[in-house]
Amino acid sequence: MDLNLKQKVVFIAGSSRGLGYAIAKQLLEEDAIVIINGRDSQKLEKSFSKLSNSNSSTIFAFPGDVTDAAFSTNLKDYLSDKFGRLDILITNAGGPSPSNFESIDDEAWNKAFNLSFLSHVRLIRALLPLLKESPIANVLTITSYSAKQPIPNLILSNAIRAATIGLTKTLAMELGDSGIRFNSILPGWTMTERVNDLMETRAKLNGTSIEEEIKKQSQESPLGRMADPQEFANVAVFLVSPRASYLTGNMISVDGGMVKGIF
């Protein structure tokens, strides 16, 4: 199926690895113009090189930290000068560190809030004028299934990602008359670098191995495994495409059935 994404301009925050990288790879296969991002310039350059092997004319890199208050404004200037437009915005950032409530101080809460909530707010606010000019404009926020079903030892993510979902739903209602769609994907456990780091933390706490912790977590899915990043990307790319033109205000769990609630 042609998703009608050819030459559509897409910016993906936090895409030098993990879920963002998987989305970028899939979008390039759809002939979109993709701008990837990461705060580590060396990692971003490596990812850019890998992605540009067969798509060198439609892949671009914009380094920077989404938690920097000036980042979004600088990005808007870059997109305006380079492309003169933006069709699709995908907001994404690495999650907060594992922790329990009693171990967290105000500084940790503020850092997590800046990373997992304000980064979405700033990007959407800064790039909204460009999005309003696109006939297929939409925003996809990447959150977590922890907003529906809290994950032990991830209280920062559990609490703050729920706020991003509230933001996404509200903007879908508030800006629908501007023709901009807003959706969120709530990924479950997916085999990314971050998940490997979380499994390593669990292994140290439990005196087990990473492999044992992955197997244990995988059993929470009826499918008995974690997702491959490509499976997540398949849903994301469809959702931002014109083929999903009547989908807005949706919070879609790509979790292999790990959320046990009906909705």
Contacts in CASP RR format, 6 or more apart in sequence:
PFRMAT RR
TARGET T0000
AUTHOR 0000-0000-0000
METHOD contacts of the structure
MODEL  1
MDLNLKQKVVFIAGSSRGLGYAIAKQLLEEDAIVIINGRDSQKLEKSFSK
LSNSNSSTIFAFPGDVTDAAFSTNLKDYLSDKFGRLDILITNAGGPSPSN
FESIDDEAWNKAFNLSFLSHVRLIRALLPLLKESPIANVLTITSYSAKQP
IPNLILSNAIRAATIGLTKTLAMELGDSGIRFNSILPGWTMTERVNDLME
TRAKLNGTSIEEEIKKQSQESPLGRMADPQEFANVAVFLVSPRASYLTGN
MISVDGGMVKGIF
1 243 0 8 1.000
3 30 0 8 1.000
3 237 0 8 1.000
3 238 0 8 1.000
3 241 0 8 1.000
3 242 0 8 1.000
3 243 0 8 1.000
4 136 0 8 1.000
4 241 0 8 1.000
4 242 0 8 1.000
4 243 0 8 1.000
5 27 0 8 1.000
5 30 0 8 1.000
5 31 0 8 1.000
5 32 0 8 1.000
5 237 0 8 1.000
5 240 0 8 1.000
5 241 0 8 1.000
5 242 0 8 1.000
6 30 0 8 1.000
6 31 0 8 1.000
6 32 0 8 1.000
7 31 0 8 1.000
7 32 0 8 1.000
7 33 0 8 1.000
7 58 0 8 1.000
8 32 0 8 1.000
8 33 0 8 1.000
8 87 0 8 1.000
8 88 0 8 1.000
8 136 0 8 1.000
9 32 0 8 1.000
9 33 0 8 1.000
9 35 0 8 1.000
9 79 0 8 1.000
9 83 0 8 1.000
9 85 0 8 1.000
9 86 0 8 1.000
9 87 0 8 1.000
9 88 0 8 1.000
10 27 0 8 1.000
10 32 0 8 1.000
10 33 0 8 1.000
10 34 0 8 1.000
10 35 0 8 1.000
10 86 0 8 1.000
10 87 0 8 1.000
10 88 0 8 1.000
10 89 0 8 1.000
10 90 0 8 1.000
10 240 0 8 1.000
11 35 0 8 1.000
11 37 0 8 1.000
11 62 0 8 1.000
11 75 0 8 1.000
11 79 0 8 1.000
11 86 0 8 1.000
11 88 0 8 1.000
11 89 0 8 1.000
11 90 0 8 1.000
11 127 0 8 1.000
12 20 0 8 1.000
12 23 0 8 1.000
12 24 0 8 1.000
12 27 0 8 1.000
12 34 0 8 1.000
12 35 0 8 1.000
12 36 0 8 1.000
12 37 0 8 1.000
12 90 0 8 1.000
12 92 0 8 1.000
13 37 0 8 1.000
13 38 0 8 1.000
13 66 0 8 1.000
13 90 0 8 1.000
13 91 0 8 1.000
13 92 0 8 1.000
13 93 0 8 1.000
13 119 0 8 1.000
13 123 0 8 1.000
14 20 0 8 1.000
14 36 0 8 1.000
14 37 0 8 1.000
14 38 0 8 1.000
14 39 0 8 1.000
14 66 0 8 1.000
14 92 0 8 1.000
14 93 0 8 1.000
14 94 0 8 1.000
15 21 0 8 1.000
15 23 0 8 1.000
15 24 0 8 1.000
15 36 0 8 1.000
15 37 0 8 1.000
15 38 0 8 1.000
15 47 0 8 1.000
15 90 0 8 1.000
15 92 0 8 1.000
16 36 0 8 1.000
16 37 0 8 1.000
16 38 0 8 1.000
16 40 0 8 1.000
16 43 0 8 1.000
16 44 0 8 1.000
16 46 0 8 1.000
16 47 0 8 1.000
17 43 0 8 1.000
17 47 0 8 1.000
17 192 0 8 1.000
17 193 0 8 1.000
18 192 0 8 1.000
18 193 0 8 1.000
18 194 0 8 1.000
18 229 0 8 1.000
19 92 0 8 1.000
19 142 0 8 1.000
19 187 0 8 1.000
19 190 0 8 1.000
19 192 0 8 1.000
19 229 0 8 1.000
19 232 0 8 1.000
19 233 0 8 1.000
19 236 0 8 1.000
20 36 0 8 1.000
20 90 0 8 1.000
20 92 0 8 1.000
20 142 0 8 1.000
20 233 0 8 1.000
21 36 0 8 1.000
21 47 0 8 1.000
21 51 0 8 1.000
21 229 0 8 1.000
22 229 0 8 1.000
22 230 0 8 1.000
22 232 0 8 1.000
22 233 0 8 1.000
23 90 0 8 1.000
23 232 0 8 1.000
23 233 0 8 1.000
23 236 0 8 1.000
23 237 0 8 1.000
24 34 0 8 1.000
24 36 0 8 1.000
24 47 0 8 1.000
24 51 0 8 1.000
24 59 0 8 1.000
25 51 0 8 1.000
25 233 0 8 1.000
26 230 0 8 1.000
26 233 0 8 1.000
26 234 0 8 1.000
26 236 0 8 1.000
26 237 0 8 1.000
27 34 0 8 1.000
27 237 0 8 1.000
28 34 0 8 1.000
28 51 0 8 1.000
28 54 0 8 1.000
28 55 0 8 1.000
28 58 0 8 1.000
28 59 0 8 1.000
30 237 0 8 1.000
30 241 0 8 1.000
31 58 0 8 1.000
32 58 0 8 1.000
32 88 0 8 1.000
33 58 0 8 1.000
33 60 0 8 1.000
33 83 0 8 1.000
34 51 0 8 1.000
34 55 0 8 1.000
34 58 0 8 1.000
34 59 0 8 1.000
34 60 0 8 1.000
35 60 0 8 1.000
35 61 0 8 1.000
35 62 0 8 1.000
35 79 0 8 1.000
36 44 0 8 1.000
36 47 0 8 1.000
36 48 0 8 1.000
36 51 0 8 1.000
36 59 0 8 1.000
36 60 0 8 1.000
36 61 0 8 1.000
36 62 0 8 1.000
37 44 0 8 1.000
37 61 0 8 1.000
37 62 0 8 1.000
37 63 0 8 1.000
37 64 0 8 1.000
37 66 0 8 1.000
38 44 0 8 1.000
38 63 0 8 1.000
38 64 0 8 1.000
38 65 0 8 1.000
39 63 0 8 1.000
39 64 0 8 1.000
39 65 0 8 1.000
39 66 0 8 1.000
41 63 0 8 1.000
41 64 0 8 1.000
44 61 0 8 1.000
44 63 0 8 1.000
45 61 0 8 1.000
47 61 0 8 1.000
48 59 0 8 1.000
48 61 0 8 1.000
51 59 0 8 1.000
52 59 0 8 1.000
60 82 0 8 1.000
62 75 0 8 1.000
62 78 0 8 1.000
64 71 0 8 1.000
65 71 0 8 1.000
66 72 0 8 1.000
66 91 0 8 1.000
66 93 0 8 1.000
66 115 0 8 1.000
66 119 0 8 1.000
66 122 0 8 1.000
66 123 0 8 1.000
67 93 0 8 1.000
67 111 0 8 1.000
67 114 0 8 1.000
67 115 0 8 1.000
67 118 0 8 1.000
67 119 0 8 1.000
69 122 0 8 1.000
71 122 0 8 1.000
72 122 0 8 1.000
72 123 0 8 1.000
72 125 0 8 1.000
72 126 0 8 1.000
72 127 0 8 1.000
73 126 0 8 1.000
75 123 0 8 1.000
75 126 0 8 1.000
75 127 0 8 1.000
76 126 0 8 1.000
76 127 0 8 1.000
76 129 0 8 1.000
76 130 0 8 1.000
79 85 0 8 1.000
79 86 0 8 1.000
79 127 0 8 1.000
79 130 0 8 1.000
80 130 0 8 1.000
84 130 0 8 1.000
85 130 0 8 1.000
85 133 0 8 1.000
85 134 0 8 1.000
86 127 0 8 1.000
86 130 0 8 1.000
86 131 0 8 1.000
86 134 0 8 1.000
86 137 0 8 1.000
87 131 0 8 1.000
87 134 0 8 1.000
87 136 0 8 1.000
87 137 0 8 1.000
87 138 0 8 1.000
88 136 0 8 1.000
88 137 0 8 1.000
88 138 0 8 1.000
88 139 0 8 1.000
88 140 0 8 1.000
88 240 0 8 1.000
89 123 0 8 1.000
89 124 0 8 1.000
89 127 0 8 1.000
89 131 0 8 1.000
89 138 0 8 1.000
89 139 0 8 1.000
89 140 0 8 1.000
90 139 0 8 1.000
90 140 0 8 1.000
90 141 0 8 1.000
90 142 0 8 1.000
90 236 0 8 1.000
90 240 0 8 1.000
91 119 0 8 1.000
91 120 0 8 1.000
91 123 0 8 1.000
91 124 0 8 1.000
91 139 0 8 1.000
91 140 0 8 1.000
91 141 0 8 1.000
91 142 0 8 1.000
92 141 0 8 1.000
92 142 0 8 1.000
93 115 0 8 1.000
93 116 0 8 1.000
93 119 0 8 1.000
93 120 0 8 1.000
94 115 0 8 1.000
94 116 0 8 1.000
94 194 0 8 1.000
95 112 0 8 1.000
95 115 0 8 1.000
95 116 0 8 1.000
95 144 0 8 1.000
95 156 0 8 1.000
95 157 0 8 1.000
95 194 0 8 1.000
96 108 0 8 1.000
96 111 0 8 1.000
96 112 0 8 1.000
96 115 0 8 1.000
96 116 0 8 1.000
96 154 0 8 1.000
96 156 0 8 1.000
96 157 0 8 1.000
96 160 0 8 1.000
97 108 0 8 1.000
97 156 0 8 1.000
98 153 0 8 1.000
98 154 0 8 1.000
98 198 0 8 1.000
98 201 0 8 1.000
99 108 0 8 1.000
99 153 0 8 1.000
99 154 0 8 1.000
99 155 0 8 1.000
99 156 0 8 1.000
100 153 0 8 1.000
100 155 0 8 1.000
101 155 0 8 1.000
104 155 0 8 1.000
104 156 0 8 1.000
108 156 0 8 1.000
109 156 0 8 1.000
112 156 0 8 1.000
112 157 0 8 1.000
112 160 0 8 1.000
113 160 0 8 1.000
116 156 0 8 1.000
116 157 0 8 1.000
116 160 0 8 1.000
116 161 0 8 1.000
116 164 0 8 1.000
117 160 0 8 1.000
117 163 0 8 1.000
117 164 0 8 1.000
117 167 0 8 1.000
120 141 0 8 1.000
120 164 0 8 1.000
120 167 0 8 1.000
121 167 0 8 1.000
124 139 0 8 1.000
124 171 0 8 1.000
128 175 0 8 1.000
128 180 0 8 1.000
131 137 0 8 1.000
131 138 0 8 1.000
131 139 0 8 1.000
131 180 0 8 1.000
132 178 0 8 1.000
132 180 0 8 1.000
136 242 0 8 1.000
136 245 0 8 1.000
137 178 0 8 1.000
137 179 0 8 1.000
137 180 0 8 1.000
137 181 0 8 1.000
138 180 0 8 1.000
138 181 0 8 1.000
138 182 0 8 1.000
138 183 0 8 1.000
138 240 0 8 1.000
138 248 0 8 1.000
139 168 0 8 1.000
139 171 0 8 1.000
139 180 0 8 1.000
139 181 0 8 1.000
139 182 0 8 1.000
139 183 0 8 1.000
140 182 0 8 1.000
140 183 0 8 1.000
140 184 0 8 1.000
140 185 0 8 1.000
140 236 0 8 1.000
140 239 0 8 1.000
140 240 0 8 1.000
141 164 0 8 1.000
141 165 0 8 1.000
141 167 0 8 1.000
141 168 0 8 1.000
141 182 0 8 1.000
141 183 0 8 1.000
141 184 0 8 1.000
141 185 0 8 1.000
142 184 0 8 1.000
142 185 0 8 1.000
142 187 0 8 1.000
142 236 0 8 1.000
143 161 0 8 1.000
143 164 0 8 1.000
143 165 0 8 1.000
143 168 0 8 1.000
143 184 0 8 1.000
143 185 0 8 1.000
143 186 0 8 1.000
143 251 0 8 1.000
144 151 0 8 1.000
144 157 0 8 1.000
144 161 0 8 1.000
144 186 0 8 1.000
144 187 0 8 1.000
144 188 0 8 1.000
145 186 0 8 1.000
145 187 0 8 1.000
145 188 0 8 1.000
145 253 0 8 1.000
145 255 0 8 1.000
145 258 0 8 1.000
145 259 0 8 1.000
146 154 0 8 1.000
146 157 0 8 1.000
146 158 0 8 1.000
146 161 0 8 1.000
147 158 0 8 1.000
147 161 0 8 1.000
147 162 0 8 1.000
147 164 0 8 1.000
147 165 0 8 1.000
147 186 0 8 1.000
147 251 0 8 1.000
148 186 0 8 1.000
148 251 0 8 1.000
148 253 0 8 1.000
148 259 0 8 1.000
148 261 0 8 1.000
149 258 0 8 1.000
149 259 0 8 1.000
149 260 0 8 1.000
149 261 0 8 1.000
150 158 0 8 1.000
151 157 0 8 1.000
151 158 0 8 1.000
153 202 0 8 1.000
154 198 0 8 1.000
164 184 0 8 1.000
165 184 0 8 1.000
165 186 0 8 1.000
165 251 0 8 1.000
168 182 0 8 1.000
168 183 0 8 1.000
168 184 0 8 1.000
168 249 0 8 1.000
168 251 0 8 1.000
169 182 0 8 1.000
169 249 0 8 1.000
169 251 0 8 1.000
171 180 0 8 1.000
171 182 0 8 1.000
172 181 0 8 1.000
172 182 0 8 1.000
172 183 0 8 1.000
172 248 0 8 1.000
172 249 0 8 1.000
173 249 0 8 1.000
175 182 0 8 1.000
176 248 0 8 1.000
181 244 0 8 1.000
181 245 0 8 1.000
181 247 0 8 1.000
181 248 0 8 1.000
181 249 0 8 1.000
182 248 0 8 1.000
182 249 0 8 1.000
183 239 0 8 1.000
183 247 0 8 1.000
183 248 0 8 1.000
183 249 0 8 1.000
183 250 0 8 1.000
183 251 0 8 1.000
183 252 0 8 1.000
184 249 0 8 1.000
184 250 0 8 1.000
184 251 0 8 1.000
184 252 0 8 1.000
185 232 0 8 1.000
185 235 0 8 1.000
185 236 0 8 1.000
185 239 0 8 1.000
185 252 0 8 1.000
185 253 0 8 1.000
185 254 0 8 1.000
186 251 0 8 1.000
186 252 0 8 1.000
186 253 0 8 1.000
186 254 0 8 1.000
186 255 0 8 1.000
186 259 0 8 1.000
187 227 0 8 1.000
187 232 0 8 1.000
187 253 0 8 1.000
187 254 0 8 1.000
187 255 0 8 1.000
188 226 0 8 1.000
188 227 0 8 1.000
188 253 0 8 1.000
188 254 0 8 1.000
188 255 0 8 1.000
188 256 0 8 1.000
188 258 0 8 1.000
189 195 0 8 1.000
189 217 0 8 1.000
189 218 0 8 1.000
189 220 0 8 1.000
189 221 0 8 1.000
189 226 0 8 1.000
189 227 0 8 1.000
189 255 0 8 1.000
189 258 0 8 1.000
190 226 0 8 1.000
190 227 0 8 1.000
190 228 0 8 1.000
190 229 0 8 1.000
190 231 0 8 1.000
190 232 0 8 1.000
190 254 0 8 1.000
191 226 0 8 1.000
191 227 0 8 1.000
191 228 0 8 1.000
191 229 0 8 1.000
192 229 0 8 1.000
195 226 0 8 1.000
196 210 0 8 1.000
199 210 0 8 1.000
199 213 0 8 1.000
199 214 0 8 1.000
199 217 0 8 1.000
200 210 0 8 1.000
202 208 0 8 1.000
202 213 0 8 1.000
203 209 0 8 1.000
203 210 0 8 1.000
203 212 0 8 1.000
203 213 0 8 1.000
206 213 0 8 1.000
214 226 0 8 1.000
217 226 0 8 1.000
218 224 0 8 1.000
218 225 0 8 1.000
218 226 0 8 1.000
220 258 0 8 1.000
221 255 0 8 1.000
221 256 0 8 1.000
221 257 0 8 1.000
221 258 0 8 1.000
222 256 0 8 1.000
222 257 0 8 1.000
223 256 0 8 1.000
223 257 0 8 1.000
227 254 0 8 1.000
227 255 0 8 1.000
227 256 0 8 1.000
231 254 0 8 1.000
232 254 0 8 1.000
235 252 0 8 1.000
235 254 0 8 1.000
238 244 0 8 1.000
239 247 0 8 1.000
239 250 0 8 1.000
239 252 0 8 1.000
253 259 0 8 1.000
END
